[in-house]
Structure formats: structure tokens, C-alpha cells
Amino acid sequence: MSLNRLFWLISILLMLLFLTLIGRIVNSEWSAYQRSTKSMPAIKNFRLALVAEEKLIAERGLTSSLLKQKSDDPTRVFARLELARVAGDQSLAILQQALQAQAAPWLGPVAAHVNSTRQALATARKRVDFLLAQPSWRPDTETIGAAVAMMAQSVDNFSPVIVALSDNAAQADPQFRDGLESAQLTSGMRNIAGQLGAIFIAPVITQRPLTAHEVYAFYKLSGQIEQLYSVIELQLRTYRHRPAFKMALDTVRDQYLDSGLGILKELFAVGRRSGDYGMSANEVITRYGPRMAVIPQLRDLILEEMLHQAEYRNRRAAYFLLGVSILAAAAFAIFVLLMRVIRQRVLRPILDATALFVSLADERFSSAIPIPRYDDEIGAMMRAIHVLKARSLEKIHLEKQREEMIAQLQTLSDTDFLTGLLNRRAFFNQGEQQFGIAQRYRRQLTLILMDVDHFKKVNDQHGHQAGDQVLRVVADLCRRHRRKVDLLARYGGEEFLLMLPEIDLYQGLAVAEKLRSAIDARHFHLDDGAMVKVTASFGVAAFEQDHNLENLIVRADGALYRAKNGGRNTVVTSAQEMDLTRHPVAPLAPLSCMTVAPGGE
């Protein structure tokens, strides 16, 4: 058997064995890792939703009780509601932040339900506040029922959130389905417990007997409480051996079913006979509330246990995948070693030649070409590669020289030879693009046309070389006062153009004034030792309804002409543009001059 066939046979056998074994293991553990990774945030979201539902139902119960028996002190009533409302708003905000942080596509409708709940809740609260703020109160069953129904509807809007998050957590890891149902039942038990306690708030406040409807509600809700506890205890039977779960279930039974419901049953017995309860509503809440609080503790324990299991499975799968990766790396290293031995004996010359051809095709000429040892086909191919490399390098060198010459010619054609700024042609080429953007998208654009004052006098008194030196210094000052996106060009002679994209008229005036001040403050030291002082006049125009760049330059040139006639060393723009900037809806004023004098506006 040839070495080439031996190489492929060993490679295929090893890879098939390796991929079959590792693939099955990795697939199983990766599925477990993905399930645990997805289930952890899903369970956390579900817990936040249950807490939010608990807070909303507590606010609904308190609101219903207060509406049925309005207090004469609205301030105290609003203070009592404020605590419940703040708790509900905070729980909804935390849930919404958690949903937005995950940025999963399917969470969009869930977040929308949360937002609609907040909006419905705000509407219902306004109605409740209106009723509670009335100076005189006559109980009206229909009005109260409508307000209570609005609160109930706002809470009902939240139900799809619970269902969606519960289904998502169950889909992420079906093993947690029983735990999720137990947590949801426990949360429902807490909500019913709150409704059960709310039955006695209004009767205790007014010290009146229970109505037939309240008696029926007590029987119904207390029966549901006991039934829910039996179902929860049955579902958690597999956890009874766990001390924490046994203690939590016993605490719910002792603290709430025996003690908490006992308090309500005593009140119920009194309410059936008379309205003399012997305690205030605050005392009822103080005695009943702590006993009701043990129910959410059981719910949180169930969710914490599911999170702990998910984290444990996640870590176990991660460690196993790491071990499999190390084993796979070791097997791959052995495979590479075997491949290397055979490759050096048989395939290395061909592989080297292939790599050289690829590097030459990709214009990577740093690869060294080995000297052929034998006068055979491989040797002839290596010598041909030497010739091909030399010719490719020569071709690339010539192309590089050509590109550099083109770039130099392009730079020379776009640059003013004296100042190094853009020349007039280059300015129009680039300025037309900026003007087109401003015209198409209605963006702000300001043009500054500047002219050095009495420049001819400098040439006449000191010579043209001195004038050129002044122009170079002025150009340098302009460079210092422009942004990278601004276009600066020598327009001709002693005139300069500065285009300012995304700049309005007032900002353009500020730039022009700053540049005017810089030139005015500069002392120009000439090469012959003389010192001259020059100033500049500026015309500023902002893009409005201009049809082309030339029109904008004409308006700036008109402003510059008025600056020259107005005494020079000034910044001028049309008053029409200033009025449009300050008062966009005002009618156009007649065209006049607006001058920024030296040292200020």
C-alpha cells in the first residue's frame, strides 16, 4: 500500500471514530447546556412577573376597599395608596428592564403587554384619584363598580405576561414544568389571601356587619386557599425530604392556614353577628399581613431551587464540554502528528509548491522559495515559480509607481501652489457634493467668503513676495480655525472660501468673527524684516432656497461687497437670513445689511 493511500486510510478511520464518539457526547451535553442557559433567565423573568402581579393585586384590593368606604381625609387616603402604587410601578419597571436587556425577538409582545398594563393602570389610577378627591362622597354602586372594574381590567392585562413567561421557562427546560406550576399556584394562593383579607377592610372601618356578598366571597376564597395548599403540597411531595421545603410548607400551614386564617375566621364570626370587631383596619393589616407574607417565601424557595438546579446543570455541562474539548484536542494532536509524518515524506513538496502559487496569487511575496534538490518535475516547477515571482514583483513595482504619479498629479491639480489650500476647481468639485447633501436633505450649510483688505497696498509697498507671504500666513490661520469636515479654498487672488457643513448662520457668523479677530490681532513679520498689519472682510451666507452653489457664493459675495463698502474688517450677512433664523414663521424682510463690528456683534 502506498504512503498516500495509507495517509488517507488512517486519516479517515481516525476522524470517523473521533467524530462519531465525540459528536454524540457533545450533542447530548450541548443540549443540556443550552437548556440550562436558556432556563435561568426565563425563570428569573417568571419570578419578576409573579412579584409584579402580587403588587398589582395588592393595590387593586386596597383601592377597592378605599372606594367602598371613602375617608374624609383625602391626603391620608392618597398616602396609603402611594406605597402600593410605588411598589407596583417599581416591580413593573424592573420586569420591563429585564425583558429589554435580553433583546429576544419573542419578548417583544411580552414587553408590549407590560407596557399596556402600565398604561391601563395609569388610566385606572386617574379615575380612582378623581373619586377619592371629591369633597363630598355619596356611595354610588355603579360608579364604584366602574372604577373597580378598571383596576381589575388593568391587572387582567398582565395575565398574558405570566402565561408567556411560564411557557417560555417550561419550553427552555421541560423538567421544571412542575416547579413552575407550583410557583404559579403559590403566587395565586398569595393573591387570593390578599383578596381574602381585603374583604374585612371596609366592614372594620365602618364597624358594620358583613354583607351577603362578602360572606359568600369569604367562603369561596377560603375554600380556594385550602384547596391550593393541598395541590401545592402534593406537587412538592418529592421535596418533602428537603429540610428547607418541609419547613416552608409547615410554616405556611402553621402561620397562615392556622393562624392567619384563624384571625379572619374570628372576624368573620363577629361580622356575621354584629359589626363590633374590636380592632381598626390598621390593626387587622398589622396582624394579618405578616402571616400572609410566608406564602411568597415558599414561592421564592421553589424558584430559587429551580435556579440552583439550572445553574448546577449548566456548570456540569460546561465542565463536561471542557473535558471533551481537551480530549478532542489531544486526539486531534495525535492525528496531526501522524499526518505530519506522512506529509513530510510524500506530500510536502507538492504542498509547498501549492502554498507558493497561492501566495503569489494573493501577492504575498515574503514566502521563501526553496532551492530544488533534484532535476525533476518538482525542481522545474520551483524554477518556474522563481521566474514568476520576479516578474510579478516587477509588475507590482511598476503599478505602484504609476499609482503614486497619478496621486501626485491629482494632488497638484487640486491644490493651490501658493497656500497649499484647495484651488477653485477642487473647491467646486467637493463643494457641489456638500451643497447637494444640504439641498436634498434640507441640512444646514454656511458659506464664508473672505477678502484681505488693501492687499494691493501690501504688494505695492513691499513687493509681491511679501504679499505671497501674507497670503500663506492668512491661509495658515484659516486652517487653524476650521474643522476637518470644512472645505477651505483659495478662491482667487486674496479671496478665500470656507464652507461649513451642519452649521447655521449664527454659528457661521461666530466662526467668521473668530477668524476676523485672529487676523486683526496678527502681526505679519516679512522676510525683509518689515512688519505689516492687515485685516480682512467677511461675507457670510447660509443655505436657504439656493438652486446651486454659485447662487450661494453670489449671496456671500454680496455680503462681502457690503462689508468692503462699510469700512472693511467686518463680518456682514443679509438681514433677511438673520430674521429667518430667529423667527422661522415671520415673513421675509427686505434685503438689508447685518454687520458684526470688530470686537463684538
Secondary structure, DSSP 4 states (H G I P E B T S, - for coil): --HHHHHHHHHHHHHHHHHHHHHHHHHHHHHHHHHHHHHHHHHHHHHHHHHHHHHHHHHHHHHHHHHHS--S-HHHHHHHHHHHHHHHHHHHHHHHHHHHHH--TTHHHHHHHHHHHHHHHHHHHHHHHHHHT-SS----HHHHHHHHHHHHHHHHTTHHHHHHHHHHHHHH-GGGHHHHHHHHHHHHHHHHHHHHHHTTHHHHHHT-PPPHHHHHHHHHHHHHHHHHHHHHHHHTGGGTTSHHHHHHHHHIIIIIIIIIHHHHHHHHHHHHH-S--SS-HHHHHHHHHHHHTHHHHHHHHHHHHHHHHHHHHHHHHHHHHHHHHHHHHHHHHHHHHHHHHHIIIIIHHHHHHHHHHHHHHTT---SPPPPPSSSSHHHHHHHHHHHHHHHHHHHHHHHHHHHHHHHHHHHHHHB-TTT-SB-HHHHHHHHHHHHHHHHHHT--EEEEEEEETTHHHHHHHH-HHHHHHHHHHHHHHHHHTS-TTSEEEEEETTEEEEEEET--HHHHHHHHHHHHHHHHH--EE-TTS-EE---EEEEEEE-SS-SSHHHHHHHHHHHHHHHHHTTSS-EEEEHHHHHHHH-TTSPPPPP-EEEE-TT--
